Amino acid sequence: SKIGQEGFEGGEWPVAKLIHRGGKVDFSLPEWLSQGEYLVRQEIIALHQADHLSDDPANPRGAEFYVTCAQFNITGSGTKVPDQNFDPATAYTRENTLFNIWEPFDSYTPPGP
């Protein structure tokens, strides 16, 4: 289950906000989570080459994904388990990661469930 995302808003990219916050992002895990071990996955998607998708190994253009994970042991009184159907191999397609930052645009919504 996605618990947050930031896209292009108010003329500013999320990476600028991340720099202003000293590389930190605060978030809250849902209170409904049942006790147990969880893996939280965060990602930054670089779009500087996402205007063109190439099958040419010598010119591997497209969006770049920078992913990190952290494991948590959750305690509390929650009773629900998040959706377990996320598969990064199928959640992102060539089409939903294609975006041209070099032409005028007003918004950008990150891909993924």
PDB file as gemmi writes it, atoms N, CA and C in Angstrom:
CRYST1    1.000    1.000    1.000  90.00  90.00  90.00 P 1                      
ATOM      1  N   SER A   1       0.842  -1.187   0.000  1.00  0.00           N  
ATOM      2  CA  SER A   1       0.000   0.000   0.000  1.00  0.00           C  
ATOM      3  C   SER A   1       0.875   1.234   0.000  1.00  0.00           C  
ATOM      4  N   LYS A   2       0.564   2.177  -0.861  1.00  0.00           N  
ATOM      5  CA  LYS A   2       1.311   3.428  -0.924  1.00  0.00           C  
ATOM      6  C   LYS A   2       0.840   4.317   0.223  1.00  0.00           C  
ATOM      7  N   ILE A   3       1.791   4.864   0.981  1.00  0.00           N  
ATOM      8  CA  ILE A   3       1.414   5.729   2.103  1.00  0.00           C  
ATOM      9  C   ILE A   3       1.748   7.187   1.828  1.00  0.00           C  
ATOM     10  N   GLY A   4       2.336   7.468   0.682  1.00  0.00           N  
ATOM     11  CA  GLY A   4       2.613   8.852   0.334  1.00  0.00           C  
ATOM     12  C   GLY A   4       3.341   8.959  -0.983  1.00  0.00           C  
ATOM     13  N   GLN A   5       3.259  10.145  -1.575  1.00  0.00           N  
ATOM     14  CA  GLN A   5       4.011  10.444  -2.784  1.00  0.00           C  
ATOM     15  C   GLN A   5       4.051  11.945  -2.975  1.00  0.00           C  
ATOM     16  N   GLU A   6       5.047  12.392  -3.695  1.00  0.00           N  
ATOM     17  CA  GLU A   6       5.157  13.791  -4.070  1.00  0.00           C  
ATOM     18  C   GLU A   6       5.479  13.841  -5.547  1.00  0.00           C  
ATOM     19  N   GLY A   7       4.806  14.725  -6.258  1.00  0.00           N  
ATOM     20  CA  GLY A   7       5.073  14.945  -7.671  1.00  0.00           C  
ATOM     21  C   GLY A   7       5.452  16.400  -7.874  1.00  0.00           C  
ATOM     22  N   PHE A   8       5.456  16.842  -9.108  1.00  0.00           N  
ATOM     23  CA  PHE A   8       5.759  18.240  -9.426  1.00  0.00           C  
ATOM     24  C   PHE A   8       4.566  19.079  -9.012  1.00  0.00           C  
ATOM     25  N   GLU A   9       4.777  19.973  -8.048  1.00  0.00           N  
ATOM     26  CA  GLU A   9       3.688  20.814  -7.535  1.00  0.00           C  
ATOM     27  C   GLU A   9       4.196  22.218  -7.272  1.00  0.00           C  
ATOM     28  N   GLY A  10       3.405  23.222  -7.649  1.00  0.00           N  
ATOM     29  CA  GLY A  10       3.759  24.604  -7.385  1.00  0.00           C  
ATOM     30  C   GLY A  10       5.076  25.015  -8.011  1.00  0.00           C  
ATOM     31  N   GLY A  11       5.409  24.422  -9.166  1.00  0.00           N  
ATOM     32  CA  GLY A  11       6.640  24.758  -9.854  1.00  0.00           C  
ATOM     33  C   GLY A  11       7.890  24.164  -9.220  1.00  0.00           C  
ATOM     34  N   GLU A  12       7.721  23.181  -8.327  1.00  0.00           N  
ATOM     35  CA  GLU A  12       8.873  22.624  -7.628  1.00  0.00           C  
ATOM     36  C   GLU A  12       8.839  21.100  -7.653  1.00  0.00           C  
ATOM     37  N   TRP A  13      10.006  20.526  -7.902  1.00  0.00           N  
ATOM     38  CA  TRP A  13      10.154  19.078  -7.856  1.00  0.00           C  
ATOM     39  C   TRP A  13      10.376  18.616  -6.428  1.00  0.00           C  
ATOM     40  N   PRO A  14       9.962  17.387  -6.103  1.00  0.00           N  
ATOM     41  CA  PRO A  14      10.170  16.858  -4.749  1.00  0.00           C  
ATOM     42  C   PRO A  14      11.632  16.836  -4.313  1.00  0.00           C  
ATOM     43  N   VAL A  15      12.563  16.666  -5.238  1.00  0.00           N  
ATOM     44  CA  VAL A  15      13.975  16.627  -4.844  1.00  0.00           C  
ATOM     45  C   VAL A  15      14.411  17.970  -4.252  1.00  0.00           C  
ATOM     46  N   ALA A  16      13.848  19.079  -4.732  1.00  0.00           N  
ATOM     47  CA  ALA A  16      14.170  20.387  -4.143  1.00  0.00           C  
ATOM     48  C   ALA A  16      13.668  20.455  -2.703  1.00  0.00           C  
ATOM     49  N   LYS A  17      12.482  19.916  -2.472  1.00  0.00           N  
ATOM     50  CA  LYS A  17      11.945  19.872  -1.106  1.00  0.00           C  
ATOM     51  C   LYS A  17      12.814  18.980  -0.222  1.00  0.00           C  
ATOM     52  N   LEU A  18      13.277  17.869  -0.771  1.00  0.00           N  
ATOM     53  CA  LEU A  18      14.133  16.948  -0.028  1.00  0.00           C  
ATOM     54  C   LEU A  18      15.445  17.623   0.365  1.00  0.00           C  
ATOM     55  N   ILE A  19      16.010  18.380  -0.544  1.00  0.00           N  
ATOM     56  CA  ILE A  19      17.249  19.120  -0.239  1.00  0.00           C  
ATOM     57  C   ILE A  19      16.996  20.140   0.860  1.00  0.00           C  
ATOM     58  N   HIS A  20      15.886  20.874   0.782  1.00  0.00           N  
ATOM     59  CA  HIS A  20      15.547  21.867   1.811  1.00  0.00           C  
ATOM     60  C   HIS A  20      15.353  21.228   3.185  1.00  0.00           C  
ATOM     61  N   ARG A  21      14.924  19.970   3.202  1.00  0.00           N  
ATOM     62  CA  ARG A  21      14.699  19.258   4.467  1.00  0.00           C  
ATOM     63  C   ARG A  21      15.925  18.484   4.922  1.00  0.00           C  
ATOM     64  N   GLY A  22      17.073  18.738   4.308  1.00  0.00           N  
ATOM     65  CA  GLY A  22      18.298  18.072   4.708  1.00  0.00           C  
ATOM     66  C   GLY A  22      18.320  16.591   4.378  1.00  0.00           C  
ATOM     67  N   GLY A  23      17.602  16.189   3.326  1.00  0.00           N  
ATOM     68  CA  GLY A  23      17.594  14.796   2.908  1.00  0.00           C  
ATOM     69  C   GLY A  23      16.643  13.918   3.685  1.00  0.00           C  
ATOM     70  N   LYS A  24      15.751  14.529   4.452  1.00  0.00           N  
ATOM     71  CA  LYS A  24      14.826  13.752   5.291  1.00  0.00           C  
ATOM     72  C   LYS A  24      13.387  13.933   4.834  1.00  0.00           C  
ATOM     73  N   VAL A  25      12.610  12.876   5.030  1.00  0.00           N  
ATOM     74  CA  VAL A  25      11.176  12.926   4.771  1.00  0.00           C  
ATOM     75  C   VAL A  25      10.483  12.328   5.982  1.00  0.00           C  
ATOM     76  N   ASP A  26       9.566  13.079   6.539  1.00  0.00           N  
ATOM     77  CA  ASP A  26       8.769  12.570   7.652  1.00  0.00           C  
ATOM     78  C   ASP A  26       7.491  11.943   7.096  1.00  0.00           C  
ATOM     79  N   PHE A  27       7.115  10.819   7.655  1.00  0.00           N  
ATOM     80  CA  PHE A  27       5.866  10.175   7.261  1.00  0.00           C  
ATOM     81  C   PHE A  27       5.336   9.399   8.455  1.00  0.00           C  
ATOM     82  N   SER A  28       4.058   9.112   8.401  1.00  0.00           N  
ATOM     83  CA  SER A  28       3.427   8.327   9.462  1.00  0.00           C  
ATOM     84  C   SER A  28       2.924   7.025   8.878  1.00  0.00           C  
ATOM     85  N   LEU A  29       3.221   5.939   9.571  1.00  0.00           N  
ATOM     86  CA  LEU A  29       2.652   4.664   9.177  1.00  0.00           C  
ATOM     87  C   LEU A  29       1.186   4.641   9.599  1.00  0.00           C  
ATOM     88  N   PRO A  30       0.334   4.024   8.829  1.00  0.00           N  
ATOM     89  CA  PRO A  30      -1.091   3.984   9.179  1.00  0.00           C  
ATOM     90  C   PRO A  30      -1.320   3.322  10.542  1.00  0.00           C  
ATOM     91  N   GLU A  31      -2.182   3.905  11.339  1.00  0.00           N  
ATOM     92  CA  GLU A  31      -2.485   3.368  12.672  1.00  0.00           C  
ATOM     93  C   GLU A  31      -3.183   2.015  12.601  1.00  0.00           C  
ATOM     94  N   TRP A  32      -3.772   1.681  11.461  1.00  0.00           N  
ATOM     95  CA  TRP A  32      -4.502   0.433  11.330  1.00  0.00           C  
ATOM     96  C   TRP A  32      -3.596  -0.781  11.105  1.00  0.00           C  
ATOM     97  N   LEU A  33      -2.273  -0.560  10.936  1.00  0.00           N  
ATOM     98  CA  LEU A  33      -1.363  -1.692  10.694  1.00  0.00           C  
ATOM     99  C   LEU A  33      -1.360  -2.672  11.852  1.00  0.00           C  
ATOM    100  N   SER A  34      -1.475  -3.946  11.525  1.00  0.00           N  
ATOM    101  CA  SER A  34      -1.383  -4.965  12.572  1.00  0.00           C  
ATOM    102  C   SER A  34       0.088  -5.157  12.950  1.00  0.00           C  
ATOM    103  N   GLN A  35       0.319  -5.752  14.084  1.00  0.00           N  
ATOM    104  CA  GLN A  35       1.684  -5.976  14.548  1.00  0.00           C  
ATOM    105  C   GLN A  35       2.424  -6.892  13.585  1.00  0.00           C  
ATOM    106  N   GLY A  36       3.732  -6.671  13.480  1.00  0.00           N  
ATOM    107  CA  GLY A  36       4.541  -7.549  12.646  1.00  0.00           C  
ATOM    108  C   GLY A  36       5.701  -6.835  12.003  1.00  0.00           C  
ATOM    109  N   GLU A  37       6.417  -7.584  11.173  1.00  0.00           N  
ATOM    110  CA  GLU A  37       7.570  -7.069  10.443  1.00  0.00           C  
ATOM    111  C   GLU A  37       7.097  -6.490   9.109  1.00  0.00           C  
ATOM    112  N   TYR A  38       7.583  -5.289   8.773  1.00  0.00           N  
ATOM    113  CA  TYR A  38       7.213  -4.631   7.530  1.00  0.00           C  
ATOM    114  C   TYR A  38       8.451  -4.078   6.846  1.00  0.00           C  
ATOM    115  N   LEU A  39       8.402  -4.067   5.522  1.00  0.00           N  
ATOM    116  CA  LEU A  39       9.446  -3.467   4.716  1.00  0.00           C  
ATOM    117  C   LEU A  39       8.866  -2.210   4.088  1.00  0.00           C  
ATOM    118  N   VAL A  40       9.472  -1.065   4.371  1.00  0.00           N  
ATOM    119  CA  VAL A  40       9.042   0.202   3.776  1.00  0.00           C  
ATOM    120  C   VAL A  40      10.014   0.508   2.648  1.00  0.00           C  
ATOM    121  N   ARG A  41       9.465   0.695   1.471  1.00  0.00           N  
ATOM    122  CA  ARG A  41      10.261   0.949   0.267  1.00  0.00           C  
ATOM    123  C   ARG A  41      10.033   2.377  -0.171  1.00  0.00           C  
ATOM    124  N   GLN A  42      11.121   3.122  -0.342  1.00  0.00           N  
ATOM    125  CA  GLN A  42      10.991   4.477  -0.874  1.00  0.00           C  
ATOM    126  C   GLN A  42      11.769   4.557  -2.168  1.00  0.00           C  
ATOM    127  N   GLU A  43      11.331   5.456  -3.035  1.00  0.00           N  
ATOM    128  CA  GLU A  43      12.033   5.598  -4.301  1.00  0.00           C  
ATOM    129  C   GLU A  43      12.017   7.039  -4.759  1.00  0.00           C  
ATOM    130  N   ILE A  44      13.060   7.380  -5.472  1.00  0.00           N  
ATOM    131  CA  ILE A  44      13.137   8.651  -6.189  1.00  0.00           C  
ATOM    132  C   ILE A  44      13.262   8.276  -7.656  1.00  0.00           C  
ATOM    133  N   ILE A  45      12.441   8.902  -8.492  1.00  0.00           N  
ATOM    134  CA  ILE A  45      12.473   8.618  -9.919  1.00  0.00           C  
ATOM    135  C   ILE A  45      13.093   9.823 -10.617  1.00  0.00           C  
ATOM    136  N   ALA A  46      14.232   9.612 -11.268  1.00  0.00           N  
ATOM    137  CA  ALA A  46      14.902  10.666 -12.030  1.00  0.00           C  
ATOM    138  C   ALA A  46      14.357  10.668 -13.455  1.00  0.00           C  
ATOM    139  N   LEU A  47      13.945  11.834 -13.915  1.00  0.00           N  
ATOM    140  CA  LEU A  47      13.279  11.934 -15.213  1.00  0.00           C  
ATOM    141  C   LEU A  47      14.103  12.644 -16.277  1.00  0.00           C  
ATOM    142  N   HIS A  48      15.364  12.932 -16.008  1.00  0.00           N  
ATOM    143  CA  HIS A  48      16.163  13.712 -16.952  1.00  0.00           C  
ATOM    144  C   HIS A  48      16.377  13.006 -18.291  1.00  0.00           C  
ATOM    145  N   GLN A  49      16.171  11.691 -18.348  1.00  0.00           N  
ATOM    146  CA  GLN A  49      16.254  10.977 -19.625  1.00  0.00           C  
ATOM    147  C   GLN A  49      14.965  10.237 -19.946  1.00  0.00           C  
ATOM    148  N   ALA A  50      13.901  10.562 -19.249  1.00  0.00           N  
ATOM    149  CA  ALA A  50      12.635   9.837 -19.414  1.00  0.00           C  
ATOM    150  C   ALA A  50      11.837  10.314 -20.617  1.00  0.00           C  
ATOM    151  N   ASP A  51      12.393  11.235 -21.402  1.00  0.00           N  
ATOM    152  CA  ASP A  51      11.690  11.703 -22.594  1.00  0.00           C  
ATOM    153  C   ASP A  51      11.796  10.711 -23.747  1.00  0.00           C  
ATOM    154  N   HIS A  52      12.650   9.724 -23.595  1.00  0.00           N  
ATOM    155  CA  HIS A  52      12.881   8.768 -24.676  1.00  0.00           C  
ATOM    156  C   HIS A  52      13.214   7.413 -24.072  1.00  0.00           C  
ATOM    157  N   LEU A  53      12.546   6.398 -24.541  1.00  0.00           N  
ATOM    158  CA  LEU A  53      12.829   5.039 -24.095  1.00  0.00           C  
ATOM    159  C   LEU A  53      13.554   4.310 -25.212  1.00  0.00           C  
ATOM    160  N   SER A  54      14.656   3.682 -24.886  1.00  0.00           N  
ATOM    161  CA  SER A  54      15.486   3.049 -25.894  1.00  0.00           C  
ATOM    162  C   SER A  54      15.725   1.581 -25.564  1.00  0.00           C  
ATOM    163  N   ASP A  55      15.701   0.753 -26.590  1.00  0.00           N  
ATOM    164  CA  ASP A  55      16.079  -0.647 -26.446  1.00  0.00           C  
ATOM    165  C   ASP A  55      17.549  -0.854 -26.784  1.00  0.00           C  
ATOM    166  N   ASP A  56      18.226   0.226 -27.139  1.00  0.00           N  
ATOM    167  CA  ASP A  56      19.632   0.165 -27.536  1.00  0.00           C  
ATOM    168  C   ASP A  56      20.522   0.136 -26.294  1.00  0.00           C  
ATOM    169  N   PRO A  57      21.231  -0.967 -26.027  1.00  0.00           N  
ATOM    170  CA  PRO A  57      22.098  -1.040 -24.840  1.00  0.00           C  
ATOM    171  C   PRO A  57      23.156   0.052 -24.792  1.00  0.00           C  
ATOM    172  N   ALA A  58      23.545   0.592 -25.949  1.00  0.00           N  
ATOM    173  CA  ALA A  58      24.538   1.662 -25.977  1.00  0.00           C  
ATOM    174  C   ALA A  58      23.933   3.015 -25.613  1.00  0.00           C  
ATOM    175  N   ASN A  59      22.610   3.101 -25.607  1.00  0.00           N  
ATOM    176  CA  ASN A  59      21.920   4.351 -25.287  1.00  0.00           C  
ATOM    177  C   ASN A  59      20.737   4.042 -24.375  1.00  0.00           C  
ATOM    178  N   PRO A  60      20.987   3.587 -23.146  1.00  0.00           N  
ATOM    179  CA  PRO A  60      19.909   3.131 -22.252  1.00  0.00           C  
ATOM    180  C   PRO A  60      19.170   4.290 -21.585  1.00  0.00           C  
ATOM    181  N   ARG A  61      18.308   4.928 -22.333  1.00  0.00           N  
ATOM    182  CA  ARG A  61      17.567   6.065 -21.788  1.00  0.00           C  
ATOM    183  C   ARG A  61      16.292   5.598 -21.124  1.00  0.00           C  
ATOM    184  N   GLY A  62      15.682   6.503 -20.383  1.00  0.00           N  
ATOM    185  CA  GLY A  62      14.438   6.222 -19.694  1.00  0.00           C  
ATOM    186  C   GLY A  62      14.541   6.699 -18.256  1.00  0.00           C  
ATOM    187  N   ALA A  63      13.454   6.595 -17.527  1.00  0.00           N  
ATOM    188  CA  ALA A  63      13.443   7.003 -16.121  1.00  0.00           C  
ATOM    189  C   ALA A  63      14.437   6.154 -15.334  1.00  0.00           C  
ATOM    190  N   GLU A  64      15.068   6.777 -14.330  1.00  0.00           N  
ATOM    191  CA  GLU A  64      15.999   6.065 -13.455  1.00  0.00           C  
ATOM    192  C   GLU A  64      15.380   5.983 -12.062  1.00  0.00           C  
ATOM    193  N   PHE A  65      15.409   4.795 -11.469  1.00  0.00           N  
ATOM    194  CA  PHE A  65      14.809   4.563 -10.160  1.00  0.00           C  
ATOM    195  C   PHE A  65      15.903   4.408  -9.114  1.00  0.00           C  
ATOM    196  N   TYR A  66      15.807   5.194  -8.063  1.00  0.00           N  
ATOM    197  CA  TYR A  66      16.718   5.097  -6.920  1.00  0.00           C  
ATOM    198  C   TYR A  66      15.887   4.638  -5.728  1.00  0.00           C  
ATOM    199  N   VAL A  67      16.110   3.403  -5.302  1.00  0.00           N  
ATOM    200  CA  VAL A  67      15.254   2.762  -4.312  1.00  0.00           C  
ATOM    201  C   VAL A  67      16.049   2.416  -3.061  1.00  0.00           C  
ATOM    202  N   THR A  68      15.444   2.641  -1.909  1.00  0.00           N  
ATOM    203  CA  THR A  68      15.994   2.155  -0.643  1.00  0.00           C  
ATOM    204  C   THR A  68      14.850   1.552   0.156  1.00  0.00           C  
ATOM    205  N   CYS A  69      15.193   0.701   1.104  1.00  0.00           N  
ATOM    206  CA  CYS A  69      14.191   0.049   1.933  1.00  0.00           C  
ATOM    207  C   CYS A  69      14.635   0.081   3.390  1.00  0.00           C  
ATOM    208  N   ALA A  70      13.670   0.014   4.270  1.00  0.00           N  
ATOM    209  CA  ALA A  70      13.939  -0.100   5.698  1.00  0.00           C  
ATOM    210  C   ALA A  70      12.935  -1.085   6.281  1.00  0.00           C  
ATOM    211  N   GLN A  71      13.411  -1.909   7.201  1.00  0.00           N  
ATOM    212  CA  GLN A  71      12.532  -2.888   7.833  1.00  0.00           C  
ATOM    213  C   GLN A  71      12.143  -2.384   9.218  1.00  0.00           C  
ATOM    214  N   PHE A  72      10.865  -2.546   9.545  1.00  0.00           N  
ATOM    215  CA  PHE A  72      10.327  -2.101  10.824  1.00  0.00           C  
ATOM    216  C   PHE A  72       9.608  -3.242  11.525  1.00  0.00           C  
ATOM    217  N   ASN A  73       9.670  -3.254  12.842  1.00  0.00           N  
ATOM    218  CA  ASN A  73       8.851  -4.152  13.648  1.00  0.00           C  
ATOM    219  C   ASN A  73       7.767  -3.279  14.262  1.00  0.00           C  
ATOM    220  N   ILE A  74       6.547  -3.459  13.825  1.00  0.00           N  
ATOM    221  CA  ILE A  74       5.428  -2.628  14.253  1.00  0.00           C  
ATOM    222  C   ILE A  74       4.732  -3.269  15.448  1.00  0.00           C  
ATOM    223  N   THR A  75       4.499  -2.458  16.467  1.00  0.00           N  
ATOM    224  CA  THR A  75       3.697  -2.882  17.615  1.00  0.00           C  
ATOM    225  C   THR A  75       2.512  -1.939  17.710  1.00  0.00           C  
ATOM    226  N   GLY A  76       1.466  -2.364  18.298  1.00  0.00           N  
ATOM    227  CA  GLY A  76       0.291  -1.518  18.429  1.00  0.00           C  
ATOM    228  C   GLY A  76      -0.971  -2.346  18.406  1.00  0.00           C  
ATOM    229  N   SER A  77      -2.095  -1.658  18.233  1.00  0.00           N  
ATOM    230  CA  SER A  77      -3.375  -2.342  18.301  1.00  0.00           C  
ATOM    231  C   SER A  77      -4.074  -2.434  16.954  1.00  0.00           C  
ATOM    232  N   GLY A  78      -3.365  -2.116  15.867  1.00  0.00           N  
ATOM    233  CA  GLY A  78      -3.970  -2.213  14.547  1.00  0.00           C  
ATOM    234  C   GLY A  78      -4.334  -3.644  14.207  1.00  0.00           C  
ATOM    235  N   THR A  79      -5.266  -3.791  13.267  1.00  0.00           N  
ATOM    236  CA  THR A  79      -5.750  -5.136  12.937  1.00  0.00           C  
ATOM    237  C   THR A  79      -5.707  -5.446  11.445  1.00  0.00           C  
ATOM    238  N   LYS A  80      -5.231  -4.524  10.628  1.00  0.00           N  
ATOM    239  CA  LYS A  80      -5.260  -4.748   9.179  1.00  0.00           C  
ATOM    240  C   LYS A  80      -3.847  -4.932   8.624  1.00  0.00           C  
ATOM    241  N   VAL A  81      -3.783  -5.695   7.551  1.00  0.00           N  
ATOM    242  CA  VAL A  81      -2.528  -5.927   6.828  1.00  0.00           C  
ATOM    243  C   VAL A  81      -2.668  -5.255   5.466  1.00  0.00           C  
ATOM    244  N   PRO A  82      -1.644  -4.538   5.007  1.00  0.00           N  
ATOM    245  CA  PRO A  82      -1.748  -3.878   3.698  1.00  0.00           C  
ATOM    246  C   PRO A  82      -1.784  -4.867   2.546  1.00  0.00           C  
ATOM    247  N   ASP A  83      -2.231  -4.387   1.413  1.00  0.00           N  
ATOM    248  CA  ASP A  83      -2.265  -5.161   0.181  1.00  0.00           C  
ATOM    249  C   ASP A  83      -0.864  -5.708  -0.091  1.00  0.00           C  
ATOM    250  N   GLN A  84      -0.764  -6.967  -0.405  1.00  0.00           N  
ATOM    251  CA  GLN A  84       0.524  -7.624  -0.644  1.00  0.00           C  
ATOM    252  C   GLN A  84       0.789  -7.852  -2.130  1.00  0.00           C  
ATOM    253  N   ASN A  85       0.037  -7.209  -3.011  1.00  0.00           N  
ATOM    254  CA  ASN A  85       0.117  -7.509  -4.436  1.00  0.00           C  
ATOM    255  C   ASN A  85       1.051  -6.616  -5.234  1.00  0.00           C  
ATOM    256  N   PHE A  86       1.855  -5.771  -4.594  1.00  0.00           N  
ATOM    257  CA  PHE A  86       2.755  -4.892  -5.335  1.00  0.00           C  
ATOM    258  C   PHE A  86       3.931  -5.683  -5.887  1.00  0.00           C  
ATOM    259  N   ASP A  87       4.145  -5.564  -7.176  1.00  0.00           N  
ATOM    260  CA  ASP A  87       5.281  -6.208  -7.830  1.00  0.00           C  
ATOM    261  C   ASP A  87       5.991  -5.147  -8.669  1.00  0.00           C  
ATOM    262  N   PRO A  88       7.164  -4.677  -8.229  1.00  0.00           N  
ATOM    263  CA  PRO A  88       7.862  -3.633  -8.980  1.00  0.00           C  
ATOM    264  C   PRO A  88       8.156  -4.035 -10.426  1.00  0.00           C  
ATOM    265  N   ALA A  89       8.267  -5.317 -10.689  1.00  0.00           N  
ATOM    266  CA  ALA A  89       8.559  -5.777 -12.043  1.00  0.00           C  
ATOM    267  C   ALA A  89       7.401  -5.517 -13.004  1.00  0.00           C  
ATOM    268  N   THR A  90       6.178  -5.421 -12.482  1.00  0.00           N  
ATOM    269  CA  THR A  90       5.026  -5.195 -13.353  1.00  0.00           C  
ATOM    270  C   THR A  90       4.305  -3.874 -13.071  1.00  0.00           C  
ATOM    271  N   ALA A  91       4.606  -3.217 -11.959  1.00  0.00           N  
ATOM    272  CA  ALA A  91       3.911  -1.973 -11.601  1.00  0.00           C  
ATOM    273  C   ALA A  91       4.300  -0.809 -12.499  1.00  0.00           C  
ATOM    274  N   TYR A  92       5.514  -0.847 -13.016  1.00  0.00           N  
ATOM    275  CA  TYR A  92       6.000   0.231 -13.866  1.00  0.00           C  
ATOM    276  C   TYR A  92       6.183  -0.298 -15.278  1.00  0.00           C  
ATOM    277  N   THR A  93       5.626   0.427 -16.227  1.00  0.00           N  
ATOM    278  CA  THR A  93       5.749   0.038 -17.620  1.00  0.00           C  
ATOM    279  C   THR A  93       6.566   1.096 -18.352  1.00  0.00           C  
ATOM    280  N   ARG A  94       6.978   0.765 -19.538  1.00  0.00           N  
ATOM    281  CA  ARG A  94       7.706   1.750 -20.350  1.00  0.00           C  
ATOM    282  C   ARG A  94       6.825   2.982 -20.564  1.00  0.00           C  
ATOM    283  N   GLU A  95       5.544   2.774 -20.734  1.00  0.00           N  
ATOM    284  CA  GLU A  95       4.640   3.881 -21.026  1.00  0.00           C  
ATOM    285  C   GLU A  95       4.400   4.773 -19.807  1.00  0.00           C  
ATOM    286  N   ASN A  96       4.238   4.196 -18.609  1.00  0.00           N  
ATOM    287  CA  ASN A  96       3.900   5.055 -17.464  1.00  0.00           C  
ATOM    288  C   ASN A  96       5.128   5.690 -16.812  1.00  0.00           C  
ATOM    289  N   THR A  97       6.324   5.426 -17.357  1.00  0.00           N  
ATOM    290  CA  THR A  97       7.511   6.121 -16.862  1.00  0.00           C  
ATOM    291  C   THR A  97       8.061   7.100 -17.894  1.00  0.00           C  
ATOM    292  N   LEU A  98       7.433   7.193 -19.048  1.00  0.00           N  
ATOM    293  CA  LEU A  98       7.852   8.133 -20.092  1.00  0.00           C  
ATOM    294  C   LEU A  98       7.327   9.525 -19.758  1.00  0.00           C  
ATOM    295  N   PHE A  99       8.229  10.516 -19.688  1.00  0.00           N  
ATOM    296  CA  PHE A  99       7.825  11.890 -19.385  1.00  0.00           C  
ATOM    297  C   PHE A  99       8.904  12.830 -19.885  1.00  0.00           C  
ATOM    298  N   ASN A 100       8.509  13.892 -20.560  1.00  0.00           N  
ATOM    299  CA  ASN A 100       9.473  14.839 -21.122  1.00  0.00           C  
ATOM    300  C   ASN A 100       9.527  16.113 -20.277  1.00  0.00           C  
ATOM    301  N   ILE A 101      10.580  16.246 -19.474  1.00  0.00           N  
ATOM    302  CA  ILE A 101      10.745  17.458 -18.652  1.00  0.00           C  
ATOM    303  C   ILE A 101      11.302  18.622 -19.453  1.00  0.00           C  
ATOM    304  N   TRP A 102      11.686  18.372 -20.709  1.00  0.00           N  
ATOM    305  CA  TRP A 102      12.315  19.404 -21.538  1.00  0.00           C  
ATOM    306  C   TRP A 102      11.298  20.202 -22.335  1.00  0.00           C  
ATOM    307  N   GLU A 103      10.033  19.823 -22.256  1.00  0.00           N  
ATOM    308  CA  GLU A 103       8.955  20.587 -22.878  1.00  0.00           C  
ATOM    309  C   GLU A 103       8.065  21.140 -21.770  1.00  0.00           C  
ATOM    310  N   PRO A 104       7.340  22.242 -22.030  1.00  0.00           N  
ATOM    311  CA  PRO A 104       6.492  22.830 -20.980  1.00  0.00           C  
ATOM    312  C   PRO A 104       5.475  21.826 -20.429  1.00  0.00           C  
ATOM    313  N   PHE A 105       5.279  21.859 -19.117  1.00  0.00           N  
ATOM    314  CA  PHE A 105       4.292  21.019 -18.449  1.00  0.00           C  
ATOM    315  C   PHE A 105       3.842  21.724 -17.176  1.00  0.00           C  
ATOM    316  N   ASP A 106       2.689  21.319 -16.669  1.00  0.00           N  
ATOM    317  CA  ASP A 106       2.143  21.917 -15.450  1.00  0.00           C  
ATOM    318  C   ASP A 106       2.191  20.990 -14.263  1.00  0.00           C  
ATOM    319  N   SER A 107       2.201  19.684 -14.515  1.00  0.00           N  
ATOM    320  CA  SER A 107       2.169  18.754 -13.386  1.00  0.00           C  
ATOM    321  C   SER A 107       2.818  17.441 -13.778  1.00  0.00           C  
ATOM    322  N   TYR A 108       3.137  16.674 -12.761  1.00  0.00           N  
ATOM    323  CA  TYR A 108       3.652  15.321 -12.941  1.00  0.00           C  
ATOM    324  C   TYR A 108       3.176  14.493 -11.759  1.00  0.00           C  
ATOM    325  N   THR A 109       2.548  13.369 -12.064  1.00  0.00           N  
ATOM    326  CA  THR A 109       2.103  12.447 -11.023  1.00  0.00           C  
ATOM    327  C   THR A 109       2.948  11.195 -11.132  1.00  0.00           C  
ATOM    328  N   PRO A 110       3.614  10.784 -10.041  1.00  0.00           N  
ATOM    329  CA  PRO A 110       4.449   9.593 -10.093  1.00  0.00           C  
ATOM    330  C   PRO A 110       3.646   8.339 -10.435  1.00  0.00           C  
ATOM    331  N   PRO A 111       4.270   7.391 -11.141  1.00  0.00           N  
ATOM    332  CA  PRO A 111       3.580   6.133 -11.459  1.00  0.00           C  
ATOM    333  C   PRO A 111       3.540   5.203 -10.247  1.00  0.00           C  
ATOM    334  N   GLY A 112       2.827   4.130 -10.414  1.00  0.00           N  
ATOM    335  CA  GLY A 112       2.782   3.113  -9.372  1.00  0.00           C  
ATOM    336  C   GLY A 112       1.496   3.136  -8.584  1.00  0.00           C  
ATOM    337  N   PRO A 113       1.199   2.011  -7.967  1.00  0.00           N  
ATOM    338  CA  PRO A 113      -0.055   1.888  -7.227  1.00  0.00           C  
ATOM    339  C   PRO A 113      -0.024   2.659  -5.913  1.00  0.00           C  
TER     340      PRO A 113                                                      
END                                                                             
